[in-house]
């Protein structure tokens, strides 16, 4: 059903409903009015009967009362009128005339209760109103006293006056009135529908025209021309819609192009520009969600994991490697690879990232563009797409995607710009994480010597223990202390004392391997952890440190030099203790033994040295 037909049907039903409600209301009111008029008429007739009967009784003419009653009935269009005596009157004056007997239950009820009763009887032929009114003993204002003639109490019911009225003519009159009202309403409905059809049709046609234009716009076609015969505001709306669609048709291409600056062109295969715009905006939303997610990640490695998930889950790259490049040292570290062995590039590329064409040129390298494009690639039977991305002065990233399928390579090429957008979103977060790592590293290092501090040892010791237990590794713990260091500060000042500390730190750095740890434990105390060293090797390192430091001379600024010595205590894990913390304690005990036995010596821990409780 069309909109216009639906509207006309709705209006018709509404007007018919209003007509029905009006007719029902008028019918009820007319009926009530007819009944109330008849009741009022019966009340008047009853009063006349009461007064007439009283006058007949006073004037001793009760034998002529039937004539009087007939005249009352005839003059008032009463269908039938009769009276019935009450029990008291019957006992005093007898049954009365033959037509003055109680006729039905209504007469009995009114005689018993002294209350008037009204009853309507309706059928197809006639409508009759029955009214029965009590005649009560009273003392009227004209001094006619009922009790003077009747042996009753005031208020007793002497009898009843019953009347029947034929009100069929009122019903006929009401039906005629209702039919007139119905006819007028139907005529009104027809006129209203004609007016609606005349005035609304142009608007409905305009609405249908708008629907057609909007339906085309959903598919990206804004060429529809809106037309309407309606003037005024509707004409203004049509002109505005035509102007809007012309602008949309002219500028939507620019909108699409501008969106494509965020998301690469060709990523959406659709002839519907609105769908394409929706997809691009959805892509931007995904990147925004990605950025908001990584902003809450706790480390750079977590962010890297998110990027790897994007490559695997969103872009479904089957084979790729993800690298972090140190721009200062040109070293490249593999973060993740889908292959067990990273066989994309030669090993030398990891030591010198400048061997990687993508990193060196800072441009995407695609193998299909030129034979053997990157000389650092190991495999000759695969194609690759390498995407470099610079984070800051210190760090760069490289994503190397490989495949033997040229179609998959083409898919990779289409995703290059989109992948870069994710890397761009991750860039500030990675920079922030790098800064946080630097700050954390600073908090774990001694500012004067550059060595790790005691806080670092407390954080790393459990990891060292766990790793040592899993791999059956051993550690030698050396506790070192400068002999009579307080005297240096007291005699020559803290500047000279700082020089001594810095010099000792340099000796430690130059005397241990990269896998070992040198820590400034506090003041002039240092801890050295030697990984998997033999007993002879531990003693050699300790002797090297002891000798190198003892050979140093410090200029104290008064044409004299200062030489200092070291005391060193050694304990071994797990030979001397089952935890490294115990070995640090035992090394400190050996150091205390060296101090007490003359200083400037190296002492290895022996169980008899430690008299304290085990822990």
Protein Blocks (a to p, Z undefined) as FASTA:
>chain_A
ZZklmmmmmmmmmmmmmmmmmmmmmmmmmmmmmmmmmmmmmmmmmmmmmmmmmmmmmnop
mmmmmmmmmmmmmmnopabacddddfklmmmnonbjfklccfblmlmmmmmnopacdddd
ddfkbccddddddddddddfkopafklmpccdehiafbdcdddddfklmmmmmmmmmmmm
mmmmmmmmmmmmmmmmmmmmmmmmmmmmmmmmmmmmmnopakbccddfbehjllmmmmmm
mmmmmmmmmmmmmmmmmmmmmpcghkagcfblklmmmmmmmmmmmmmmmmmmmmmpcbfk
lmmmmmmmmmmmmnopabdcdddddfklopacdfbdfbfbdckbcfklmmmmmlpmklmn
opacdfklpghkblkbmblkbccddddddfblmbccddddddfbfklmmmmmmmmmmmmm
mmmmmmmmmmmmmmmmmmmmmmmpcfklopacfklmmmmmmmmmmmmmmnopacdddddd
dehklmmmmmnojklmmmmmmmmmmmmmmmpcfkbccddfbhjbccdddehiafklmmmm
mmmmmmmmmmpccdehiopacdddddddddddfklpcbfklmmmmmmmmmmmmmmnogai
acdddfklpmcdcZZ
